[in-house]
Amino acid sequence: MKGYSDEHKKYIQAVKKRENKISIVRILILICFFTFWEIAGDLRWIDPFLTSTPSRMLKSLMKIFSEGTLFKHIWVTCIETILGFIFSTVLGTIIAILLWWSDFACKVLDPYLVVLNALPKVALAPIIIFWAGNGYGSIIVIALLISIIVTIINVLAGFKSIDEDKIKLIETFGGSKSQILTNLILPASVPTLVSTLKINVGLSWVGVIMGEFLVAKEGLGFLIIYGGQVSQLDMVMMSIIILCILAYAMYEVVAIFEKKLNKKIY
């Protein structure tokens, strides 16, 4: 760390030490949780048939792995989630830009956005299945619908929170609407956009799993439904744990993107 003062070096070391402590405590909590879960199941404090145990889930994992279908189920769900995440984020941001561009359209459509946001999207699932077919398309559409309205509302709110005086200053110097958008609105809304990405991670997983519950013949959502139907709750719990791991990994990817973006900006 050449060029840094001793105080700065100590501060950096203290920050890294604290981050390491946080990581260690997180891992210890996880280990304690699964250990207690296993012990509780073995001693019959809980019914292992209903709640499963880590060892039973591991056996279920190895069984599906030996059948050669585990990674196929994971891959299908991941692809559907990523596509739903990308489509909802891009389309939602574009629509938010268009609504910001036209104040009239924004005010006209505002109550419709509120209603669509409050509407349980799963209620539209039967219609979507008829429209998009009984396959991947309908699952991606369901994931898109669940997160796109939230994207529009969040991004649009971020655009509107920009200081009006700054906008008027650019207009005073003859700046066009497109220049205001590219030079002020979008750069100032980066924190809002990143926050929306984080929200969409969770919503995309929810949408995909809901879609797979209804129409899928493969994927983690299918495994959950199938496991429940044949009373293999070990498979259900195993699939849920895998979903948690994948959702966390996707969130971490967004967090890494945020850190790199912040370094470029600041």
PyMOL commands that set and color helices and strands:
alter all, ss='L'
color gray80, all
select helices_A, chain A and resi 6-42+48-51+54-67+70-101+103-118+121-132+136-160+164-172+177-188+190-215+220-229+233-265
alter helices_A, ss='H'
color red, helices_A
deselect
rebuild
show_as cartoon
